Amino acid sequence: MSVHIKRVYEKWSQDDGYRVLVDRIWPRGVSKQKAHVDEWLKEVAPTTELRKWFDHDDSKWVEFQKRYRTELGSNPEIDTLRAIVKEHGVVALIYSAHSEDENQAVVLRDYLDS
């Protein structure tokens, strides 16, 4: 099984496998057709409160990871995501954040690997 991450604004590829959008809100300026998303699991994304608190502030990254992992520990949608990975084998977690290194998809991928 392979879980990787990809920004929604990058070009779609068949190598992406099953594409799961892991943002709570739909990415700005991207049509559903262009996004090539197979499934949208908005409930697995960070809560609105956590997302607004983080606000993609680099100084909050370490604490964001801790808080988000805590949320995931009691979020039943993580089991849905695990089932998707098991069923499809190759899964791309699709996100819209600007940072490739500090976003919820990174945390989700690492959480699934642990």
Backbone atoms as SQL, in Angstrom:
CREATE TABLE atoms (id INTEGER PRIMARY KEY, chain TEXT, resi INTEGER, resn TEXT, atom TEXT, x REAL, y REAL, z REAL);
INSERT INTO atoms VALUES
  (1, 'A', 1, 'MET', 'N', 0.833, -1.179, 0.000),
  (2, 'A', 1, 'MET', 'CA', 0.000, 0.000, 0.000),
  (3, 'A', 1, 'MET', 'C', 0.879, 1.245, 0.000),
  (4, 'A', 2, 'SER', 'N', 0.405, 2.252, -0.691),
  (5, 'A', 2, 'SER', 'CA', 1.160, 3.491, -0.816),
  (6, 'A', 2, 'SER', 'C', 0.239, 4.692, -0.631),
  (7, 'A', 3, 'VAL', 'N', 0.589, 5.528, 0.328),
  (8, 'A', 3, 'VAL', 'CA', -0.151, 6.767, 0.548),
  (9, 'A', 3, 'VAL', 'C', 0.821, 7.908, 0.316),
  (10, 'A', 4, 'HIS', 'N', 0.475, 8.771, -0.607),
  (11, 'A', 4, 'HIS', 'CA', 1.307, 9.941, -0.859),
  (12, 'A', 4, 'HIS', 'C', 0.420, 11.183, -0.866),
  (13, 'A', 5, 'ILE', 'N', 1.043, 12.333, -0.890),
  (14, 'A', 5, 'ILE', 'CA', 0.284, 13.575, -0.861),
  (15, 'A', 5, 'ILE', 'C', 0.531, 14.362, -2.142),
  (16, 'A', 6, 'LYS', 'N', -0.478, 15.137, -2.506),
  (17, 'A', 6, 'LYS', 'CA', -0.358, 15.926, -3.724),
  (18, 'A', 6, 'LYS', 'C', -1.245, 17.156, -3.613),
  (19, 'A', 7, 'ARG', 'N', -0.727, 18.258, -4.050),
  (20, 'A', 7, 'ARG', 'CA', -1.482, 19.507, -4.034),
  (21, 'A', 7, 'ARG', 'C', -2.521, 19.479, -5.154),
  (22, 'A', 8, 'VAL', 'N', -3.719, 19.929, -4.873),
  (23, 'A', 8, 'VAL', 'CA', -4.823, 19.882, -5.833),
  (24, 'A', 8, 'VAL', 'C', -4.505, 20.685, -7.096),
  (25, 'A', 9, 'TYR', 'N', -3.626, 21.665, -6.997),
  (26, 'A', 9, 'TYR', 'CA', -3.290, 22.512, -8.132),
  (27, 'A', 9, 'TYR', 'C', -2.239, 21.894, -9.052),
  (28, 'A', 10, 'GLU', 'N', -1.665, 20.759, -8.639),
  (29, 'A', 10, 'GLU', 'CA', -0.726, 20.044, -9.497),
  (30, 'A', 10, 'GLU', 'C', -1.506, 19.230, -10.521),
  (31, 'A', 11, 'LYS', 'N', -0.854, 18.930, -11.632),
  (32, 'A', 11, 'LYS', 'CA', -1.500, 18.180, -12.701),
  (33, 'A', 11, 'LYS', 'C', -1.862, 16.764, -12.242),
  (34, 'A', 12, 'TRP', 'N', -3.068, 16.347, -12.572),
  (35, 'A', 12, 'TRP', 'CA', -3.554, 15.007, -12.275),
  (36, 'A', 12, 'TRP', 'C', -2.749, 13.980, -13.063),
  (37, 'A', 13, 'SER', 'N', -2.558, 12.806, -12.464),
  (38, 'A', 13, 'SER', 'CA', -1.855, 11.716, -13.121),
  (39, 'A', 13, 'SER', 'C', -2.501, 10.393, -12.713),
  (40, 'A', 14, 'GLN', 'N', -2.505, 9.431, -13.616),
  (41, 'A', 14, 'GLN', 'CA', -3.022, 8.108, -13.269),
  (42, 'A', 14, 'GLN', 'C', -2.198, 7.465, -12.157),
  (43, 'A', 15, 'ASP', 'N', -0.936, 7.859, -12.050),
  (44, 'A', 15, 'ASP', 'CA', -0.067, 7.327, -11.002),
  (45, 'A', 15, 'ASP', 'C', -0.511, 7.763, -9.609),
  (46, 'A', 16, 'ASP', 'N', -1.385, 8.764, -9.535),
  (47, 'A', 16, 'ASP', 'CA', -1.881, 9.235, -8.239),
  (48, 'A', 16, 'ASP', 'C', -2.666, 8.149, -7.517),
  (49, 'A', 17, 'GLY', 'N', -3.252, 7.255, -8.261),
  (50, 'A', 17, 'GLY', 'CA', -4.124, 6.256, -7.658),
  (51, 'A', 17, 'GLY', 'C', -5.459, 6.885, -7.303),
  (52, 'A', 18, 'TYR', 'N', -6.065, 6.401, -6.242),
  (53, 'A', 18, 'TYR', 'CA', -7.363, 6.897, -5.777),
  (54, 'A', 18, 'TYR', 'C', -7.122, 8.224, -5.065),
  (55, 'A', 19, 'ARG', 'N', -7.783, 9.271, -5.527),
  (56, 'A', 19, 'ARG', 'CA', -7.536, 10.623, -5.019),
  (57, 'A', 19, 'ARG', 'C', -8.595, 11.019, -3.990),
  (58, 'A', 20, 'VAL', 'N', -8.113, 11.351, -2.782),
  (59, 'A', 20, 'VAL', 'CA', -9.009, 11.717, -1.687),
  (60, 'A', 20, 'VAL', 'C', -8.686, 13.140, -1.234),
  (61, 'A', 21, 'LEU', 'N', -9.638, 14.032, -1.405),
  (62, 'A', 21, 'LEU', 'CA', -9.473, 15.404, -0.937),
  (63, 'A', 21, 'LEU', 'C', -9.651, 15.413, 0.577),
  (64, 'A', 22, 'VAL', 'N', -8.675, 15.961, 1.292),
  (65, 'A', 22, 'VAL', 'CA', -8.701, 15.958, 2.750),
  (66, 'A', 22, 'VAL', 'C', -8.776, 17.374, 3.320),
  (67, 'A', 23, 'ASP', 'N', -9.397, 18.273, 2.582),
  (68, 'A', 23, 'ASP', 'CA', -9.664, 19.640, 3.039),
  (69, 'A', 23, 'ASP', 'C', -11.113, 19.745, 3.491),
  (70, 'A', 24, 'ARG', 'N', -11.371, 20.561, 4.486),
  (71, 'A', 24, 'ARG', 'CA', -12.732, 20.760, 4.976),
  (72, 'A', 24, 'ARG', 'C', -13.547, 21.622, 4.020),
  (73, 'A', 25, 'ILE', 'N', -12.883, 22.541, 3.326),
  (74, 'A', 25, 'ILE', 'CA', -13.576, 23.391, 2.351),
  (75, 'A', 25, 'ILE', 'C', -12.993, 23.130, 0.960),
  (76, 'A', 26, 'TRP', 'N', -13.844, 23.283, -0.056),
  (77, 'A', 26, 'TRP', 'CA', -13.405, 23.008, -1.423),
  (78, 'A', 26, 'TRP', 'C', -12.327, 24.009, -1.833),
  (79, 'A', 27, 'PRO', 'N', -11.282, 23.560, -2.522),
  (80, 'A', 27, 'PRO', 'CA', -10.186, 24.443, -2.945),
  (81, 'A', 27, 'PRO', 'C', -10.670, 25.566, -3.867),
  (82, 'A', 28, 'ARG', 'N', -10.210, 26.730, -3.591),
  (83, 'A', 28, 'ARG', 'CA', -10.583, 27.915, -4.339),
  (84, 'A', 28, 'ARG', 'C', -10.106, 27.816, -5.794),
  (85, 'A', 29, 'GLY', 'N', -11.010, 28.117, -6.707),
  (86, 'A', 29, 'GLY', 'CA', -10.657, 28.216, -8.116),
  (87, 'A', 29, 'GLY', 'C', -10.469, 26.896, -8.846),
  (88, 'A', 30, 'VAL', 'N', -10.888, 25.778, -8.242),
  (89, 'A', 30, 'VAL', 'CA', -10.710, 24.470, -8.867),
  (90, 'A', 30, 'VAL', 'C', -12.079, 23.832, -9.069),
  (91, 'A', 31, 'SER', 'N', -12.375, 23.499, -10.307),
  (92, 'A', 31, 'SER', 'CA', -13.647, 22.814, -10.577),
  (93, 'A', 31, 'SER', 'C', -13.540, 21.362, -10.135),
  (94, 'A', 32, 'LYS', 'N', -14.670, 20.747, -9.892),
  (95, 'A', 32, 'LYS', 'CA', -14.666, 19.341, -9.493),
  (96, 'A', 32, 'LYS', 'C', -14.087, 18.468, -10.597),
  (97, 'A', 33, 'GLN', 'N', -14.344, 18.835, -11.836),
  (98, 'A', 33, 'GLN', 'CA', -13.810, 18.062, -12.961),
  (99, 'A', 33, 'GLN', 'C', -12.283, 18.167, -13.017),
  (100, 'A', 34, 'LYS', 'N', -11.760, 19.373, -12.842),
  (101, 'A', 34, 'LYS', 'CA', -10.313, 19.573, -12.920),
  (102, 'A', 34, 'LYS', 'C', -9.580, 18.947, -11.731),
  (103, 'A', 35, 'ALA', 'N', -10.247, 18.871, -10.598),
  (104, 'A', 35, 'ALA', 'CA', -9.616, 18.328, -9.393),
  (105, 'A', 35, 'ALA', 'C', -9.395, 16.819, -9.483),
  (106, 'A', 36, 'HIS', 'N', -10.197, 16.120, -10.288),
  (107, 'A', 36, 'HIS', 'CA', -10.074, 14.662, -10.424),
  (108, 'A', 36, 'HIS', 'C', -10.086, 13.970, -9.061),
  (109, 'A', 37, 'VAL', 'N', -10.990, 14.395, -8.202),
  (110, 'A', 37, 'VAL', 'CA', -11.096, 13.812, -6.865),
  (111, 'A', 37, 'VAL', 'C', -12.066, 12.638, -6.911),
  (112, 'A', 38, 'ASP', 'N', -11.633, 11.504, -6.385),
  (113, 'A', 38, 'ASP', 'CA', -12.498, 10.336, -6.323),
  (114, 'A', 38, 'ASP', 'C', -13.414, 10.379, -5.104),
  (115, 'A', 39, 'GLU', 'N', -12.930, 11.005, -4.048),
  (116, 'A', 39, 'GLU', 'CA', -13.715, 11.080, -2.827),
  (117, 'A', 39, 'GLU', 'C', -13.277, 12.315, -2.033),
  (118, 'A', 40, 'TRP', 'N', -14.239, 12.941, -1.380),
  (119, 'A', 40, 'TRP', 'CA', -13.964, 14.109, -0.548),
  (120, 'A', 40, 'TRP', 'C', -14.295, 13.752, 0.886),
  (121, 'A', 41, 'LEU', 'N', -13.265, 13.602, 1.707),
  (122, 'A', 41, 'LEU', 'CA', -13.448, 13.282, 3.121),
  (123, 'A', 41, 'LEU', 'C', -13.214, 14.537, 3.958),
  (124, 'A', 42, 'LYS', 'N', -14.132, 15.463, 3.896),
  (125, 'A', 42, 'LYS', 'CA', -13.935, 16.724, 4.602),
  (126, 'A', 42, 'LYS', 'C', -13.943, 16.559, 6.109),
  (127, 'A', 43, 'GLU', 'N', -14.605, 15.528, 6.614),
  (128, 'A', 43, 'GLU', 'CA', -14.677, 15.328, 8.059),
  (129, 'A', 43, 'GLU', 'C', -13.379, 14.786, 8.657),
  (130, 'A', 44, 'VAL', 'N', -12.450, 14.328, 7.819),
  (131, 'A', 44, 'VAL', 'CA', -11.160, 13.867, 8.332),
  (132, 'A', 44, 'VAL', 'C', -10.179, 15.040, 8.441),
  (133, 'A', 45, 'ALA', 'N', -10.533, 16.155, 7.872),
  (134, 'A', 45, 'ALA', 'CA', -9.702, 17.363, 7.927),
  (135, 'A', 45, 'ALA', 'C', -9.729, 17.944, 9.344),
  (136, 'A', 46, 'PRO', 'N', -8.788, 18.816, 9.656),
  (137, 'A', 46, 'PRO', 'CA', -8.815, 19.472, 10.968),
  (138, 'A', 46, 'PRO', 'C', -10.130, 20.229, 11.161),
  (139, 'A', 47, 'THR', 'N', -10.558, 20.325, 12.407),
  (140, 'A', 47, 'THR', 'CA', -11.770, 21.091, 12.691),
  (141, 'A', 47, 'THR', 'C', -11.580, 22.541, 12.252),
  (142, 'A', 48, 'THR', 'N', -12.671, 23.210, 12.048),
  (143, 'A', 48, 'THR', 'CA', -12.614, 24.620, 11.647),
  (144, 'A', 48, 'THR', 'C', -11.833, 25.430, 12.679),
  (145, 'A', 49, 'GLU', 'N', -12.052, 25.136, 13.950),
  (146, 'A', 49, 'GLU', 'CA', -11.357, 25.866, 15.014),
  (147, 'A', 49, 'GLU', 'C', -9.845, 25.675, 14.928),
  (148, 'A', 50, 'LEU', 'N', -9.415, 24.438, 14.729),
  (149, 'A', 50, 'LEU', 'CA', -7.980, 24.166, 14.634),
  (150, 'A', 50, 'LEU', 'C', -7.393, 24.786, 13.369),
  (151, 'A', 51, 'ARG', 'N', -8.107, 24.667, 12.268),
  (152, 'A', 51, 'ARG', 'CA', -7.625, 25.239, 11.002),
  (153, 'A', 51, 'ARG', 'C', -7.440, 26.749, 11.125),
  (154, 'A', 52, 'LYS', 'N', -8.419, 27.416, 11.732),
  (155, 'A', 52, 'LYS', 'CA', -8.319, 28.880, 11.886),
  (156, 'A', 52, 'LYS', 'C', -7.210, 29.255, 12.863),
  (157, 'A', 53, 'TRP', 'N', -7.064, 28.463, 13.926),
  (158, 'A', 53, 'TRP', 'CA', -5.995, 28.748, 14.888),
  (159, 'A', 53, 'TRP', 'C', -4.630, 28.638, 14.210),
  (160, 'A', 54, 'PHE', 'N', -4.411, 27.568, 13.465),
  (161, 'A', 54, 'PHE', 'CA', -3.124, 27.337, 12.794),
  (162, 'A', 54, 'PHE', 'C', -2.831, 28.429, 11.773),
  (163, 'A', 55, 'ASP', 'N', -3.788, 28.701, 10.899),
  (164, 'A', 55, 'ASP', 'CA', -3.669, 29.757, 9.891),
  (165, 'A', 55, 'ASP', 'C', -2.358, 29.675, 9.107),
  (166, 'A', 56, 'HIS', 'N', -1.832, 28.465, 8.946),
  (167, 'A', 56, 'HIS', 'CA', -0.591, 28.211, 8.190),
  (168, 'A', 56, 'HIS', 'C', 0.584, 29.052, 8.691),
  (169, 'A', 57, 'ASP', 'N', 0.627, 29.223, 10.005),
  (170, 'A', 57, 'ASP', 'CA', 1.702, 29.956, 10.674),
  (171, 'A', 57, 'ASP', 'C', 2.806, 28.959, 11.025),
  (172, 'A', 58, 'ASP', 'N', 3.971, 29.127, 10.410),
  (173, 'A', 58, 'ASP', 'CA', 5.093, 28.204, 10.624),
  (174, 'A', 58, 'ASP', 'C', 5.422, 28.005, 12.098),
  (175, 'A', 59, 'SER', 'N', 5.276, 29.037, 12.891),
  (176, 'A', 59, 'SER', 'CA', 5.628, 28.935, 14.312),
  (177, 'A', 59, 'SER', 'C', 4.658, 28.035, 15.081),
  (178, 'A', 60, 'LYS', 'N', 3.501, 27.734, 14.501),
  (179, 'A', 60, 'LYS', 'CA', 2.509, 26.887, 15.156),
  (180, 'A', 60, 'LYS', 'C', 2.509, 25.450, 14.625),
  (181, 'A', 61, 'TRP', 'N', 3.411, 25.131, 13.699),
  (182, 'A', 61, 'TRP', 'CA', 3.385, 23.843, 13.027),
  (183, 'A', 61, 'TRP', 'C', 3.494, 22.657, 13.989),
  (184, 'A', 62, 'VAL', 'N', 4.444, 22.682, 14.898),
  (185, 'A', 62, 'VAL', 'CA', 4.649, 21.557, 15.818),
  (186, 'A', 62, 'VAL', 'C', 3.399, 21.363, 16.681),
  (187, 'A', 63, 'GLU', 'N', 2.858, 22.436, 17.212),
  (188, 'A', 63, 'GLU', 'CA', 1.660, 22.338, 18.049),
  (189, 'A', 63, 'GLU', 'C', 0.446, 21.916, 17.220),
  (190, 'A', 64, 'PHE', 'N', 0.366, 22.393, 15.976),
  (191, 'A', 64, 'PHE', 'CA', -0.732, 21.985, 15.091),
  (192, 'A', 64, 'PHE', 'C', -0.734, 20.468, 14.906),
  (193, 'A', 65, 'GLN', 'N', 0.448, 19.903, 14.655),
  (194, 'A', 65, 'GLN', 'CA', 0.547, 18.453, 14.471),
  (195, 'A', 65, 'GLN', 'C', 0.028, 17.706, 15.693),
  (196, 'A', 66, 'LYS', 'N', 0.421, 18.146, 16.876),
  (197, 'A', 66, 'LYS', 'CA', -0.028, 17.498, 18.114),
  (198, 'A', 66, 'LYS', 'C', -1.549, 17.586, 18.242),
  (199, 'A', 67, 'ARG', 'N', -2.085, 18.768, 18.042),
  (200, 'A', 67, 'ARG', 'CA', -3.531, 18.968, 18.190),
  (201, 'A', 67, 'ARG', 'C', -4.319, 18.180, 17.144),
  (202, 'A', 68, 'TYR', 'N', -3.811, 18.163, 15.935),
  (203, 'A', 68, 'TYR', 'CA', -4.524, 17.450, 14.870),
  (204, 'A', 68, 'TYR', 'C', -4.480, 15.942, 15.113),
  (205, 'A', 69, 'ARG', 'N', -3.339, 15.429, 15.557),
  (206, 'A', 69, 'ARG', 'CA', -3.245, 14.001, 15.865),
  (207, 'A', 69, 'ARG', 'C', -4.204, 13.630, 17.001),
  (208, 'A', 70, 'THR', 'N', -4.375, 14.522, 17.958),
  (209, 'A', 70, 'THR', 'CA', -5.340, 14.299, 19.032),
  (210, 'A', 70, 'THR', 'C', -6.750, 14.233, 18.462),
  (211, 'A', 71, 'GLU', 'N', -7.073, 15.144, 17.556),
  (212, 'A', 71, 'GLU', 'CA', -8.384, 15.106, 16.902),
  (213, 'A', 71, 'GLU', 'C', -8.585, 13.795, 16.145),
  (214, 'A', 72, 'LEU', 'N', -7.561, 13.370, 15.433),
  (215, 'A', 72, 'LEU', 'CA', -7.671, 12.145, 14.646),
  (216, 'A', 72, 'LEU', 'C', -7.907, 10.927, 15.530),
  (217, 'A', 73, 'GLY', 'N', -7.378, 10.952, 16.741),
  (218, 'A', 73, 'GLY', 'CA', -7.550, 9.836, 17.658),
  (219, 'A', 73, 'GLY', 'C', -8.999, 9.555, 18.018),
  (220, 'A', 74, 'SER', 'N', -9.852, 10.566, 17.899),
  (221, 'A', 74, 'SER', 'CA', -11.271, 10.363, 18.216),
  (222, 'A', 74, 'SER', 'C', -12.176, 10.628, 17.014),
  (223, 'A', 75, 'ASN', 'N', -11.588, 10.651, 15.840),
  (224, 'A', 75, 'ASN', 'CA', -12.349, 10.937, 14.623),
  (225, 'A', 75, 'ASN', 'C', -12.652, 9.626, 13.879),
  (226, 'A', 76, 'PRO', 'N', -13.926, 9.240, 13.793),
  (227, 'A', 76, 'PRO', 'CA', -14.262, 7.976, 13.119),
  (228, 'A', 76, 'PRO', 'C', -13.945, 7.976, 11.617),
  (229, 'A', 77, 'GLU', 'N', -13.779, 9.136, 11.022),
  (230, 'A', 77, 'GLU', 'CA', -13.464, 9.199, 9.586),
  (231, 'A', 77, 'GLU', 'C', -12.074, 8.674, 9.266),
  (232, 'A', 78, 'ILE', 'N', -11.201, 8.594, 10.268),
  (233, 'A', 78, 'ILE', 'CA', -9.880, 8.022, 10.011),
  (234, 'A', 78, 'ILE', 'C', -10.016, 6.553, 9.638),
  (235, 'A', 79, 'ASP', 'N', -11.019, 5.883, 10.203),
  (236, 'A', 79, 'ASP', 'CA', -11.267, 4.482, 9.833),
  (237, 'A', 79, 'ASP', 'C', -11.763, 4.381, 8.393),
  (238, 'A', 80, 'THR', 'N', -12.544, 5.348, 7.971),
  (239, 'A', 80, 'THR', 'CA', -12.990, 5.395, 6.575),
  (240, 'A', 80, 'THR', 'C', -11.789, 5.545, 5.658),
  (241, 'A', 81, 'LEU', 'N', -10.874, 6.432, 6.026),
  (242, 'A', 81, 'LEU', 'CA', -9.670, 6.637, 5.215),
  (243, 'A', 81, 'LEU', 'C', -8.805, 5.381, 5.195),
  (244, 'A', 82, 'ARG', 'N', -8.672, 4.723, 6.318),
  (245, 'A', 82, 'ARG', 'CA', -7.895, 3.471, 6.360),
  (246, 'A', 82, 'ARG', 'C', -8.518, 2.414, 5.447),
  (247, 'A', 83, 'ALA', 'N', -9.838, 2.343, 5.438),
  (248, 'A', 83, 'ALA', 'CA', -10.528, 1.380, 4.567),
  (249, 'A', 83, 'ALA', 'C', -10.293, 1.707, 3.099),
  (250, 'A', 84, 'ILE', 'N', -10.270, 2.973, 2.760),
  (251, 'A', 84, 'ILE', 'CA', -10.000, 3.403, 1.382),
  (252, 'A', 84, 'ILE', 'C', -8.596, 2.976, 0.977),
  (253, 'A', 85, 'VAL', 'N', -7.641, 3.208, 1.852),
  (254, 'A', 85, 'VAL', 'CA', -6.248, 2.825, 1.560),
  (255, 'A', 85, 'VAL', 'C', -6.150, 1.315, 1.369),
  (256, 'A', 86, 'LYS', 'N', -6.810, 0.576, 2.234),
  (257, 'A', 86, 'LYS', 'CA', -6.770, -0.892, 2.131),
  (258, 'A', 86, 'LYS', 'C', -7.404, -1.372, 0.829),
  (259, 'A', 87, 'GLU', 'N', -8.507, -0.750, 0.448),
  (260, 'A', 87, 'GLU', 'CA', -9.215, -1.159, -0.767),
  (261, 'A', 87, 'GLU', 'C', -8.473, -0.794, -2.039),
  (262, 'A', 88, 'HIS', 'N', -7.867, 0.382, -2.083),
  (263, 'A', 88, 'HIS', 'CA', -7.291, 0.882, -3.334),
  (264, 'A', 88, 'HIS', 'C', -5.779, 0.717, -3.449),
  (265, 'A', 89, 'GLY', 'N', -5.088, 0.545, -2.347),
  (266, 'A', 89, 'GLY', 'CA', -3.648, 0.306, -2.401),
  (267, 'A', 89, 'GLY', 'C', -2.817, 1.547, -2.631),
  (268, 'A', 90, 'VAL', 'N', -3.077, 2.280, -3.696),
  (269, 'A', 90, 'VAL', 'CA', -2.356, 3.516, -3.983),
  (270, 'A', 90, 'VAL', 'C', -3.349, 4.672, -3.827),
  (271, 'A', 91, 'VAL', 'N', -3.046, 5.553, -2.871),
  (272, 'A', 91, 'VAL', 'CA', -3.950, 6.651, -2.554),
  (273, 'A', 91, 'VAL', 'C', -3.165, 7.949, -2.477),
  (274, 'A', 92, 'ALA', 'N', -3.713, 8.982, -3.084),
  (275, 'A', 92, 'ALA', 'CA', -3.149, 10.328, -2.984),
  (276, 'A', 92, 'ALA', 'C', -4.057, 11.155, -2.088),
  (277, 'A', 93, 'LEU', 'N', -3.476, 11.702, -1.024),
  (278, 'A', 93, 'LEU', 'CA', -4.197, 12.633, -0.170),
  (279, 'A', 93, 'LEU', 'C', -4.053, 14.010, -0.797),
  (280, 'A', 94, 'ILE', 'N', -5.155, 14.558, -1.236),
  (281, 'A', 94, 'ILE', 'CA', -5.153, 15.813, -1.980),
  (282, 'A', 94, 'ILE', 'C', -5.445, 16.967, -1.031),
  (283, 'A', 95, 'TYR', 'N', -4.654, 18.022, -1.127),
  (284, 'A', 95, 'TYR', 'CA', -4.802, 19.188, -0.259),
  (285, 'A', 95, 'TYR', 'C', -4.602, 20.454, -1.080),
  (286, 'A', 96, 'SER', 'N', -4.967, 21.592, -0.498),
  (287, 'A', 96, 'SER', 'CA', -4.828, 22.846, -1.248),
  (288, 'A', 96, 'SER', 'C', -3.872, 23.845, -0.614),
  (289, 'A', 97, 'ALA', 'N', -3.341, 23.571, 0.553),
  (290, 'A', 97, 'ALA', 'CA', -2.436, 24.502, 1.236),
  (291, 'A', 97, 'ALA', 'C', -1.231, 24.827, 0.359),
  (292, 'A', 98, 'HIS', 'N', -0.656, 25.993, 0.582),
  (293, 'A', 98, 'HIS', 'CA', 0.522, 26.407, -0.195),
  (294, 'A', 98, 'HIS', 'C', 1.768, 25.607, 0.181),
  (295, 'A', 99, 'SER', 'N', 1.924, 25.333, 1.467),
  (296, 'A', 99, 'SER', 'CA', 3.118, 24.639, 1.934),
  (297, 'A', 99, 'SER', 'C', 3.027, 23.149, 1.646),
  (298, 'A', 100, 'GLU', 'N', 4.065, 22.611, 1.038),
  (299, 'A', 100, 'GLU', 'CA', 4.121, 21.177, 0.761),
  (300, 'A', 100, 'GLU', 'C', 4.551, 20.385, 1.991),
  (301, 'A', 101, 'ASP', 'N', 5.161, 21.071, 2.957),
  (302, 'A', 101, 'ASP', 'CA', 5.712, 20.389, 4.125),
  (303, 'A', 101, 'ASP', 'C', 4.881, 20.564, 5.391),
  (304, 'A', 102, 'GLU', 'N', 4.062, 21.602, 5.439),
  (305, 'A', 102, 'GLU', 'CA', 3.305, 21.910, 6.650),
  (306, 'A', 102, 'GLU', 'C', 1.828, 22.041, 6.318),
  (307, 'A', 103, 'ASN', 'N', 1.169, 20.892, 6.211),
  (308, 'A', 103, 'ASN', 'CA', -0.259, 20.863, 5.916),
  (309, 'A', 103, 'ASN', 'C', -0.863, 19.597, 6.501),
  (310, 'A', 104, 'GLN', 'N', -2.175, 19.541, 6.550),
  (311, 'A', 104, 'GLN', 'CA', -2.852, 18.413, 7.187),
  (312, 'A', 104, 'GLN', 'C', -2.609, 17.091, 6.468),
  (313, 'A', 105, 'ALA', 'N', -2.370, 17.105, 5.171),
  (314, 'A', 105, 'ALA', 'CA', -2.117, 15.866, 4.436),
  (315, 'A', 105, 'ALA', 'C', -0.826, 15.197, 4.913),
  (316, 'A', 106, 'VAL', 'N', 0.164, 15.996, 5.253),
  (317, 'A', 106, 'VAL', 'CA', 1.422, 15.457, 5.788),
  (318, 'A', 106, 'VAL', 'C', 1.147, 14.736, 7.103),
  (319, 'A', 107, 'VAL', 'N', 0.374, 15.375, 7.966),
  (320, 'A', 107, 'VAL', 'CA', 0.048, 14.776, 9.262),
  (321, 'A', 107, 'VAL', 'C', -0.764, 13.497, 9.060),
  (322, 'A', 108, 'LEU', 'N', -1.735, 13.545, 8.172),
  (323, 'A', 108, 'LEU', 'CA', -2.560, 12.364, 7.899),
  (324, 'A', 108, 'LEU', 'C', -1.738, 11.196, 7.368),
  (325, 'A', 109, 'ARG', 'N', -0.866, 11.471, 6.416),
  (326, 'A', 109, 'ARG', 'CA', -0.015, 10.411, 5.868),
  (327, 'A', 109, 'ARG', 'C', 0.824, 9.780, 6.965),
  (328, 'A', 110, 'ASP', 'N', 1.446, 10.610, 7.795),
  (329, 'A', 110, 'ASP', 'CA', 2.283, 10.101, 8.878),
  (330, 'A', 110, 'ASP', 'C', 1.445, 9.346, 9.908),
  (331, 'A', 111, 'TYR', 'N', 0.247, 9.824, 10.177),
  (332, 'A', 111, 'TYR', 'CA', -0.651, 9.175, 11.126),
  (333, 'A', 111, 'TYR', 'C', -1.032, 7.784, 10.626),
  (334, 'A', 112, 'LEU', 'N', -1.325, 7.681, 9.336),
  (335, 'A', 112, 'LEU', 'CA', -1.672, 6.385, 8.746),
  (336, 'A', 112, 'LEU', 'C', -0.498, 5.428, 8.773),
  (337, 'A', 113, 'ASP', 'N', 0.722, 5.953, 8.622),
  (338, 'A', 113, 'ASP', 'CA', 1.930, 5.123, 8.619),
  (339, 'A', 113, 'ASP', 'C', 2.302, 4.620, 10.006),
  (340, 'A', 114, 'SER', 'N', 1.829, 5.330, 11.031),
  (341, 'A', 114, 'SER', 'CA', 2.235, 4.950, 12.407),
  (342, 'A', 114, 'SER', 'C', 1.360, 3.857, 12.976);
